[in-house]
Amino acid sequence: MNLTEKANYVRGNRANKFKVFDAIAIRYLSQGLEIPAEWQEYATNLREMTENIDDSKVELVDQMWTIHWPTEPSS
């Protein structure tokens, strides 16, 4: 898998990660609270994953492509 294919693979799989972020953001915003900085940073890291894609982010592990996602903050 070349770098373009890896970036596309990440794009195709990160929607579920953004769904989690969206739920957290809605919870805070609906209460008139600011989204915590660690969650904002997490969303930024998810968006930027495809800008600097490399073998450390997507690699072949036991014959399966594995994405190394940013660490999700605790709720």
Backbone as a ProteinNet text record, in pm:
[ID]
protein_1_A
[PRIMARY]
MNLTEKANYVRGNRANKFKVFDAIAIRYLSQGLEIPAEWQEYATNLREMTENIDDSKVELVDQMWTIHWPTEPSS
[TERTIARY]
86.1	0	91	71.1	152.7	92.9	159.3	115.3	-22.1	-52.6	-185.5	-293.3	-267.1	-362.9	-380.2	-271.3	-279.8	-364.6	-344.7	-423.8	-572	-602.5	-741.8	-800.2	-720.3	-764.1	-799.1	-716.7	-745.2	-874.2	-887.2	-1009	-1133.8	-1125	-1239.9	-1276	-1184.3	-1208.1	-1222.4	-1193	-1196.5	-1333.3	-1431.9	-1566.3	-1619.6	-1594.8	-1641.7	-1572.8	-1446.9	-1374.5	-1436.2	-1473.6	-1536.9	-1677.1	-1746.3	-1878.3	-1866.1	-1763.6	-1739.9	-1711.1	-1623.2	-1591.9	-1716.9	-1796.9	-1918.3	-2012.4	-2028.9	-2116.1	-2064.3	-1934.4	-1874.2	-1894.1	-1867.2	-1880.8	-2024.1	-2120.8	-2261.6	-2297.9	-2248.3	-2277.9	-2231	-2108.5	-2055.5	-2127.8	-2140.8	-2200.1	-2346.6	-2419.4	-2561	-2579.7	-2474.1	-2478.2	-2416.2	-2381.5	-2321.1	-2176	-2112.9	-1973.5	-1881.4	-1756.1	-1655.4	-1607.7	-1576.7	-1520.4	-1381.2	-1351.1	-1219.2	-1105.4	-996.3	-880	-829.3	-830.6	-778.5	-865.8	-996.3	-1083.9	-1064.9	-1043.4	-1016.3	-886.3	-785.4	-657	-673	-753	-780	-841.6	-942.2	-1006.5	-906.9	-822.8	-719.4	-624.5	-583.1	-492.2	-556.5	-686.6	-756.4	-756.3	-787.8	-790.4	-653.5	-549.3	-414.5	-345.7	-406.7	-343.2	-308.6	-394.5	-370.8	-274.3	-246.6	-153.1	-8.2	22.3	159.3	161.3	91.6	81.1	218.2	246	369.6	348.3	453.2	441.9	415.8	437.6	410.1	260.8	183.5	40.3	-44	2.4	-66.9	38.7	23.9	123.2	57.6	127.3	80.6	122.6	23	48.7	-26.9	45.4	-15.3	-107.7	-60.9	-130.7	-259.3	-271	-385.7	-333.7	-394.9	-355.9	-409.8	-322.4	-356.8	-331.8	-431.4	-418.9	-386.9	-284.4	-247	-308.8	-425.8	-502.8	-445.8	-472.8	-436.6	-511.6	-457.4	-520.7	-643.2	-755.7	-881.6	-878.6	-911.9	-914.3	-1020.3	-1004	-1107.2	-1223.5	-1343	-1463.4	-1481.8
-116.9	0	123.6	211.9	333.1	440.7	554.3	657.2	714	729.5	778.7	679.5	552.5	448.6	444.8	465.2	467.7	585.4	701.8	819.9	795.2	735.4	703.6	600.8	505.9	405.2	471.4	564.5	637.6	717.1	790.6	869.8	782.1	665.7	575.1	515.4	521.3	457.7	555.5	681.7	771.8	833.1	807.4	861.2	820.1	696	650.3	724.6	760.2	836.9	976.5	1035.5	1167.2	1161.1	1049.6	1035.3	1043.5	983.2	990.4	1134.8	1200.1	1339.7	1426.7	1407.6	1487.5	1472.4	1350.9	1328.5	1402.8	1399.8	1471.4	1621.7	1672.2	1815.1	1861.3	1784.8	1820.9	1823.2	1726.1	1721.4	1849	1891	2012.5	2137.1	2150	2270.7	2287.1	2175.9	2184	2231.7	2220.4	2268.9	2408.4	2467	2599.7	2598.9	2481.7	2467	2462.5	2496.1	2487.1	2342.6	2304.2	2170.7	2169.9	2072.9	2068.1	2065.3	2127.5	2139.9	2004	1904.1	1773.1	1710.3	1736.3	1686.4	1764.6	1895.4	1975.2	1929.7	1902.6	1854.5	1717.5	1631.5	1498.8	1510.8	1598.2	1617.8	1671.6	1764.1	1818.6	1708.4	1625.1	1514.6	1416.6	1391.3	1303.9	1365.2	1495.3	1562.6	1562	1581.5	1595.2	1462.1	1351.8	1221.7	1199.6	1243.5	1217	1316.2	1428.1	1526.8	1477.9	1404.3	1356.7	1205	1139.2	993	929.2	829.2	753	612.9	534.9	394.9	378.4	482.3	469.9	484.4	537.1	557.4	443.6	382.7	268.7	166.1	47.3	-56	-192.7	-283.3	-420.3	-497	-545	-621.1	-753.1	-862.3	-995.6	-1005.3	-956.8	-962.1	-879.4	-780.6	-689.6	-547.1	-455.8	-316.5	-258.6	-196.8	-141.2	8.5	83.3	228	258.7	339.8	382.2	520.1	518.3	639.7	721.2	852.5	933.4	879.1	899.9	851.8	936.7	869	938.4	982.3	1108.3	1154.2	1078.8	1073	1011	1109.6	1055.6	1140.9	1211.3
0	0	0	-97.2	-100.9	-8.4	2.9	97.2	63.3	-63.7	-103.6	-63.6	-85.4	-46	105	178	324.2	371.8	310.6	346.5	318.8	205.7	172.2	268	310	406.3	540.2	583.9	707.9	691.8	581.4	557.2	562.6	506	502.8	636.8	730.8	860.6	977.6	957.4	1071.9	1100.6	1015.6	1039.2	1175.8	1215.5	1346.9	1460.5	1440.8	1543.4	1556	1441.9	1446.2	1506	1490.6	1553.7	1705.2	1759.9	1904.9	1944.4	1868.7	1898.3	1888.7	1785.1	1767.3	1886.2	1936.1	2051.6	2174.2	2194.8	2308	2289.9	2169.7	2142.4	2164.5	2115.2	2132.9	2280.6	2355.7	2499.3	2568.3	2539.7	2602.3	2552.1	2421.5	2363.9	2402.5	2413.9	2450.7	2594.6	2674.8	2812.3	2824.8	2710.9	2712.4	2757.5	2750.8	2793.5	2672.5	2695.5	2590.9	2576.7	2454.6	2432.1	2493.2	2580.4	2643.9	2542.1	2578.2	2489.5	2442.6	2530.1	2489.7	2380.6	2382.6	2276.9	2148.1	2158.4	2039.5	1973.8	2056.2	2004.3	1937.7	1998.7	1942.4	1802.8	1787.5	1657.8	1555.4	1598.6	1509.5	1465.6	1559.3	1526	1427.9	1444.7	1349.6	1210.2	1202.6	1072.3	1006.1	1085	1030.4	999.6	1039	1015.5	869.4	779.2	637.4	574.4	642.4	588.5	596.9	699.5	722.4	736.1	646.8	656.2	635.6	714.4	699.1	753.9	749.9	791.5	940.5	1020.2	1163.9	1193.3	1099.5	1120.8	1065.2	957.6	897.5	862.5	920.4	892.3	884.2	820.3	807.8	932.4	1006.4	1129.1	1117.3	1125.6	1113.4	992.5	879.6	751.2	748.1	839.5	840.6	849.8	775.2	783.6	913.1	989.6	1119.7	1119.2	1168.4	1180.7	1326	1347.1	1482.8	1506.5	1568.4	1591.9	1705.2	1705.9	1823.3	1944.6	2060.4	2182.9	2214.4	2230.8	2263.8	2409.9	2436.6	2576.8	2655.7	2785.5	2868.3	2880.7	2883.8	2886.7	3018.1
[MASK]
+++++++++++++++++++++++++++++++++++++++++++++++++++++++++++++++++++++++++++

